[in-house]
Amino acid sequence: MTSSRLLNLAALGFLLVVIVTIFRQIETDLKEQGIASGGPYDNAATYPRIVASFMGILLLVQLVTELVRKGDTSDASEVELSDLRRAGMLIVVFAVYLMSLTTLGYHLATTPMIFAIMWICGMRQYLNMAIASLGIATVFAFFFEVFLNVVLPLGIWNIFIPW
């Protein structure tokens, strides 16, 4: 089995673990809190359930594609471990973001995370990156807080934007 095929299967396995974790959270934590029942507008589990289901469908399509491909590696090149550096850095940035979200709050944690993702992906126009990061974080905050009535993490300094 080629390393690229092995990496594809590993990535599919990782995504399967994510999907299973989402459904487990819905069936345990969200139900215990009483927020995983009712209609789609009252149910905090509706959106994660839809996203996880969509991810599952895409995962199934990719798995079937991978299995049908069999041993045909004529167009696939071997993947070196150094090629995985960017993906690893993105995972680390996202993990640090998730760990700091409750402490720093959404507004202080999200903008640097978006900036870091842009830097890892190769952007080097720092002023544009800073403006875009702040704009993206603000638009998402506005959408979630105003339209979806979601309370984003405020952090230890209780930073919020009164829309």
Secondary structure as UniProt FT lines:
FT   HELIX           3..25
FT   HELIX           26..30
FT   HELIX           31..32
FT   TURN            33..34
FT   TURN            40..42
FT   TURN            44..45
FT   HELIX           46..69
FT   TURN            70..71
FT   TURN            74..75
FT   HELIX           81..84
FT   HELIX           85..104
FT   HELIX           106..120
FT   TURN            121..122
FT   HELIX           126..142
FT   HELIX           143..147
FT   TURN            155..158
//
